[in-house]
Amino acid sequence: MRTRWYQIVRFSKIVNKSITDVTEDDLIFYLAGMGTEGRRGVRSCVKVFYQWGMKRGLARCNPTDEVPTVPVALPSGRICPEENIEQGLASPRDTAASITWRGGSRRQPDTRRTACACHCRP
């Protein structure tokens, strides 16, 4: 709740217009300098705020209606296939030691969710 309040207050200060005068161009301009997750959050916040405002007669239209939704960012990286992990674990110690795990943990990671930097890396 506090985050949404901060987002709508900041948006209104930057746009510096009455609630009835904000356009989709204002929103697009505001979102332009943000990352994907920031754009998604602010667009959602403004959308809900204007839905609330329209329901109470404070706004005539919702500027988010003409602004495309922001797609969910897909995780990047490639997961190391099970067969390569099995091969690495079955290899002699010096070969297995050459596999570098990406994930930051000192213990052996869950192989189904951790990317590796072995020969399967693109």
C-alpha positions as CSV (number, residue, x, y, z in Angstrom):
1,M,0.0,0.0,0.0
2,R,2.8,2.4,0.9
3,T,4.6,1.7,-2.4
4,R,1.4,2.4,-4.4
5,W,0.9,5.7,-2.5
6,Y,4.5,6.7,-3.2
7,Q,4.1,5.8,-6.9
8,I,0.9,7.8,-7.5
9,V,2.3,10.8,-5.5
10,R,5.5,10.8,-7.5
11,F,3.6,10.4,-10.8
12,S,1.3,13.3,-10.0
13,K,4.2,15.6,-9.0
14,I,6.1,14.8,-12.2
15,V,3.1,15.2,-14.5
16,N,2.0,18.3,-12.6
17,K,-1.6,18.2,-14.0
18,S,-5.0,17.9,-12.7
19,I,-6.4,14.4,-12.4
20,T,-8.8,15.1,-15.3
21,D,-6.0,16.5,-17.6
22,V,-3.6,13.6,-17.5
23,T,-3.3,11.8,-20.9
24,E,-1.8,8.5,-22.0
25,D,1.1,10.5,-23.5
26,D,1.9,11.8,-20.0
27,L,2.0,8.3,-18.7
28,I,4.1,7.0,-21.6
29,F,6.6,9.8,-21.1
30,Y,6.8,9.1,-17.4
31,L,7.3,5.3,-17.9
32,A,9.9,5.8,-20.6
33,G,12.8,6.1,-18.2
34,M,12.0,3.1,-16.1
35,G,12.9,-0.6,-16.2
36,T,10.4,-3.3,-17.1
37,E,9.3,-4.1,-13.5
38,G,9.1,-0.4,-12.6
39,R,6.9,0.3,-15.7
40,R,4.7,-2.6,-14.8
41,G,4.2,-1.5,-11.2
42,V,3.6,2.2,-12.0
43,R,1.2,1.4,-14.9
44,S,-0.8,-0.9,-12.6
45,C,-0.9,1.7,-9.8
46,V,-2.1,4.5,-12.2
47,K,-4.7,2.1,-13.7
48,V,-6.2,1.2,-10.3
49,F,-6.0,4.8,-9.1
50,Y,-8.0,6.0,-12.2
51,Q,-10.5,3.2,-11.9
52,W,-11.1,4.3,-8.4
53,G,-11.3,8.0,-9.5
54,M,-13.8,7.2,-12.3
55,K,-16.0,5.2,-10.0
56,R,-16.2,8.2,-7.7
57,G,-16.6,10.8,-10.4
58,L,-13.2,12.3,-10.0
59,A,-11.9,11.4,-13.4
60,R,-13.6,11.1,-16.8
61,C,-11.2,8.5,-18.4
62,N,-8.4,6.3,-17.5
63,P,-5.1,7.2,-19.3
64,T,-3.9,3.6,-19.0
65,D,-6.6,2.4,-21.4
66,E,-4.5,3.4,-24.4
67,V,-1.1,2.4,-23.0
68,P,0.0,-1.1,-23.9
69,T,0.6,-3.5,-21.0
70,V,4.2,-4.2,-20.1
71,P,5.1,-7.8,-20.7
72,V,6.5,-9.9,-17.9
73,A,10.3,-10.2,-18.2
74,L,11.4,-13.8,-18.7
75,P,14.3,-15.1,-16.7
76,S,17.5,-15.1,-18.6
77,G,20.2,-17.7,-18.6
78,R,20.3,-21.3,-19.6
79,I,19.6,-24.2,-17.2
80,C,22.3,-26.9,-17.3
81,P,20.7,-30.2,-18.6
82,E,20.4,-33.1,-16.1
83,E,22.6,-35.3,-18.3
84,N,25.5,-32.9,-18.2
85,I,25.3,-32.6,-14.5
86,E,25.2,-36.3,-14.1
87,Q,28.2,-36.6,-16.4
88,G,30.1,-33.9,-14.4
89,L,29.4,-35.6,-11.1
90,A,30.5,-39.0,-12.5
91,S,33.7,-37.6,-13.9
92,P,37.1,-37.9,-12.1
93,R,37.6,-35.2,-9.5
94,D,39.8,-32.9,-11.6
95,T,37.2,-32.8,-14.4
96,A,34.3,-32.3,-12.1
97,A,36.2,-29.5,-10.4
98,S,36.3,-27.6,-13.6
99,I,32.6,-27.0,-13.6
100,T,31.7,-23.6,-12.3
101,W,28.4,-23.1,-10.6
102,R,26.5,-19.9,-11.0
103,G,24.2,-19.3,-8.1
104,G,26.4,-18.1,-5.3
105,S,26.0,-21.0,-2.9
106,R,28.9,-23.0,-1.5
107,R,26.8,-26.1,-1.1
108,Q,25.8,-28.1,-4.1
109,P,22.9,-26.4,-5.7
110,D,19.6,-27.8,-6.8
111,T,20.5,-28.9,-10.3
112,R,17.1,-28.4,-11.7
113,R,17.0,-24.7,-11.1
114,T,20.7,-23.6,-11.1
115,A,22.5,-22.6,-14.3
116,C,26.0,-23.8,-14.7
117,A,28.9,-22.5,-16.7
118,C,30.1,-25.9,-18.0
119,H,30.3,-26.9,-21.6
120,C,26.5,-26.7,-22.0
121,R,26.6,-22.9,-21.7
122,P,25.8,-21.1,-25.0
